Amino acid sequence: MKRTITLPTIDHGDVTLPEPGWCTGHAGHIPGYRVDLTHFGTQHDLTFEGNTLLVAMLSQDPFAPVAERRRTGLYVEQVDFSGTFDVTEVRQLAATLTVHAAHLRRLADELAGTQAEEGGR
């Protein structure tokens, strides 16, 4: 049985829509425009020395004006991070980015599986 969720919007009233199994829910939803409704999956924080560099999560915008944006995708956000590093720290950062690249590739594989289950809609 497919899950659905009903969310209030300021332009279309209550909107009932299918909720993907990977969606973590809509706690704290604040009514906005229907076009801005988004499903988000589990957030992955990609860090370096306790600082977040990137966040990544499955996302879907079911009412996006561009059809391709309605498909499940991987939302990736680069967080504001900067610093001056010595040679060792630069190598540590590079090693960390290599690990994060592998994590992003795994998330791409998860996304490919999710899109296959959705039937490429």
PALO-977668 format. One line per field, with one value per residue (C-alpha): x, y, z. Coordinates in pm, 1 decimal, padded with zeros to 6 digits. Each point is the difference from the previous one (the first is absolute). Layout:
BEGIN
px	c(X / ...)
py	c(Y / ...)
pz	c(Z / ...)
# end
This chain:
BEGIN
px	c(00000.0 / 00139.0 / 00029.6 / -00155.6 / 00033.6 / -00222.4 / 00176.9 / -00153.7 / 00106.1 / -00076.5 / -00107.0 / -00178.6 / -00123.2 / 00059.5 / 00190.2 / 00012.3 / 00291.3 / 00183.9 / 00288.7 / 00302.5 / 00115.0 / 00338.4 / -00154.6 / 00079.0 / -00326.7 / -00113.3 / 00029.2 / 00005.7 / -00165.5 / -00089.7 / -00266.6 / 00146.7 / -00070.4 / -00089.7 / 00285.8 / 00243.4 / -00111.6 / 00303.3 / 00062.0 / 00341.9 / 00176.9 / 00258.3 / 00257.9 / 00361.8 / 00248.0 / 00341.6 / 00246.5 / 00365.8 / 00137.4 / -00349.5 / -00097.8 / -00271.1 / 00120.6 / -00302.0 / -00346.2 / -00172.2 / -00343.0 / -00255.2 / -00259.5 / -00306.1 / -00201.7 / -00330.9 / -00145.1 / 00312.3 / -00080.0 / 00271.5 / -00091.2 / 00358.7 / 00009.6 / -00300.1 / 00214.5 / 00187.3 / 00346.6 / 00289.9 / -00005.9 / 00357.6 / 00087.9 / 00349.9 / 00034.2 / 00208.7 / 00338.8 / 00342.1 / 00338.1 / 00371.9 / 00170.6 / 00351.7 / 00127.4 / -00125.2 / -00343.0 / -00034.2 / 00077.8 / -00253.0 / -00261.8 / 00074.8 / -00033.5 / -00328.7 / -00132.3 / 00091.2 / -00206.9 / -00288.2 / 00019.0 / -00043.6 / -00300.3 / -00154.7 / 00051.2 / -00185.6 / -00281.3 / -00007.2 / -00043.3 / -00284.4 / -00156.4 / 00026.4 / -00181.6 / -00268.9 / -00051.9 / -00020.4 / -00269.7 / -00189.5 / 00002.4 / 00190.6 / -00299.5)
py	c(00000.0 / 00337.8 / 00262.8 / 00340.2 / 00320.5 / 00305.6 / 00334.0 / 00346.6 / 00254.8 / 00369.9 / -00021.6 / -00339.4 / -00071.2 / -00353.4 / -00207.5 / -00380.9 / -00160.2 / -00334.2 / -00016.5 / -00203.7 / -00271.3 / 00171.4 / 00334.8 / 00081.0 / 00187.7 / 00358.8 / 00091.2 / 00374.0 / 00058.7 / 00365.8 / 00065.8 / 00147.5 / -00028.4 / -00343.3 / 00024.1 / 00014.4 / -00328.2 / -00228.1 / -00349.8 / -00046.4 / -00320.8 / -00059.6 / 00278.2 / -00104.5 / 00246.7 / -00022.0 / 00149.5 / 00087.2 / 00039.3 / 00050.9 / 00257.0 / -00077.6 / 00035.2 / -00137.8 / -00127.9 / -00245.4 / -00163.6 / -00144.9 / 00257.6 / 00029.5 / 00307.0 / -00152.3 / 00331.3 / 00151.8 / 00189.2 / -00190.5 / -00368.5 / -00123.2 / 00167.9 / -00212.1 / -00313.6 / -00106.1 / 00152.4 / 00043.6 / 00340.5 / 00108.0 / 00317.9 / 00132.5 / 00160.1 / 00310.7 / -00134.0 / 00152.5 / 00001.3 / 00016.3 / -00337.9 / -00131.3 / -00284.0 / -00275.5 / 00158.7 / 00042.1 / -00369.5 / -00087.0 / 00216.2 / -00163.2 / -00346.7 / 00102.4 / 00130.1 / -00333.9 / -00181.5 / 00243.0 / -00052.9 / -00374.7 / 00076.3 / 00217.0 / -00283.6 / -00236.6 / 00254.1 / 00021.4 / -00379.2 / 00030.0 / 00270.8 / -00219.1 / -00278.6 / 00237.6 / 00140.3 / -00353.6 / -00086.4 / 00314.4 / -00125.9 / 00294.3 / 00229.3)
pz	c(00000.0 / -00097.0 / 00269.1 / -00044.7 / 00192.4 / 00011.7 / 00035.6 / 00018.1 / -00262.6 / -00030.2 / -00364.9 / -00033.0 / 00354.2 / 00124.2 / -00256.8 / 00023.7 / -00177.6 / -00008.3 / 00245.6 / -00109.3 / 00241.4 / 00036.1 / 00108.8 / 00362.6 / 00048.6 / 00015.7 / 00368.3 / 00042.1 / -00339.2 / -00044.5 / -00262.7 / -00316.7 / -00369.8 / -00140.4 / -00250.7 / 00293.7 / 00161.7 / 00024.2 / 00130.5 / 00165.5 / 00098.1 / 00268.8 / 00015.8 / -00044.9 / 00151.8 / -00166.4 / 00246.1 / 00050.9 / 00352.4 / 00139.0 / -00263.6 / -00252.0 / -00359.3 / -00185.2 / 00077.7 / -00231.6 / 00000.3 / -00236.8 / -00097.2 / -00217.4 / -00099.7 / -00117.7 / -00123.1 / -00157.0 / -00321.2 / -00191.0 / -00038.3 / 00050.2 / 00343.9 / 00105.8 / -00011.1 / 00309.3 / 00006.0 / 00237.5 / 00165.3 / 00075.1 / 00182.4 / 00047.0 / 00340.4 / 00059.8 / 00109.0 / -00036.5 / 00168.2 / -00042.9 / 00029.7 / 00031.4 / -00219.9 / 00230.0 / 00036.4 / -00377.7 / -00043.7 / 00270.4 / -00170.6 / -00336.5 / 00155.3 / 00159.6 / -00331.8 / -00160.5 / 00264.1 / -00054.8 / -00376.7 / 00060.5 / 00225.4 / -00273.4 / -00250.3 / 00236.1 / 00027.5 / -00381.9 / -00007.9 / 00253.1 / -00215.4 / -00310.2 / 00184.7 / 00120.6 / -00348.9 / -00142.1 / 00257.2 / -00100.2 / -00358.2 / -00141.0 / 00024.8)
# end
